[in-house]
Amino acid sequence: MSKARYKNLLDKSIQSAISAIEIYNKPDFKYREESFSILIINAWELLFKAKILQDKMS
């Protein structure tokens, strides 16, 4: 069960980081810096939670 949760959080972290980069690279996107910041912080938070779950498993 925990392994599936860890992998799910890791996948969401990667997708959030990719979304942040895609939004930042759009030249005419309103609030792109703010949106990038929110998504990249979310990616780091999800990555941190995935690491905590992985450490608990071992």
N, C-alpha and C positions, 0 to 999 in steps of 0.2 A: 504494500500500500504506500509506504513512504517513498519508495523508489519511483513510483509512478508520479507522486506529487512533486518530487525533486525534478524529474524530467519535464513535467508540465511547466513548472516555474522557470526552468532554464529556457525552454522553447519560447515562452512568453517574453522573457527578458531579451532574447535575440530579436524577436519580432518588434518589440518596442524600440530597440536601438536602431533597427533598420528603418522603421517608420520615422524616427527622429531625423535620421540622415536624409531620407527622401524629402521630408518637409523642408529641411534646411536648404537643400539644393534647388528648391523651386524659387526662382527669382522674384516672382510677383505675388507670393503668398503673404497675406496679411498676418501679422503677429507671428512670423516664422521663428524669430529668436525665442519668444516666449513658449511657443508650442514645442520647439526643439528642447528647451530646458525641462519642461514638464515631462516629456517622453523619455529623455535620457536619464533623468532622475528616477523615473519609474523603472527603467531598465536596470539601473544599479540596485535599486531596492529589491527587485525580483531576483536578481543574481545573488544578492546577499542572503535572501531567504532560502534560495536553493542550496547555497553553501552550508547554511546552518542545518538544513535537513540532511544533507549528505554527511556532515560531520556527526550528527546524531546516530546515523545508521552504522558508522564504523566504530 
